[in-house]
Amino acid sequence: VKYHAVEEITMLDIDHKLIEICGQHLPEWHGGAYADPRVTLIFADALDFVRNAAARFDLVLMDINDPVPRGPAALIYTREFFQSFTTSPTSIR
């Protein structure tokens, strides 16, 4: 939200409660970004989201867990996940 040329931001997180707590108790971390009208917050699993997203994105920034085998982010560190950003939703199934 720092850059006015950015027209739309989609923020994806699996943990609604964590974002709610951060929004209330750590305002200096988000700097009011959650209230910016360009920001859309979506609470969903990242792999499910990219598999089914109709939208395409110009830029994807990810801040995710380390790739621990069988850990919570293990499925995100796959070829299928990263290829889904460049393919249509129906072509990755």
C-alpha positions, 0 to 999 in steps of 0.5 A: 500500500506504500506505492500509490501506483498499485491498484489492487492488493489481494492478501491471502492468509489461512489464519483469520484469527491471527490477522484479527489479533495483529490488526488489533494489537500490532498496528505498527506492523501493518501500518493501516494496510488492512483498512486500505480500500485497495486491499482484499483479505482472503482467508483460505489455504494457499494451495486451494486458492491458487488451484481455483482462482479465476484471477491472475496476478502481476506479482506474487509475494510470499511469506510462508513457513519453512519447507519442513517435510509434512509441515504445514507449508509442505504442499506449497513447495511443489512444482504444481503450486508454482506452475499454477501461477502461470497456468489456467485453473483447469489446466493444473488438475 
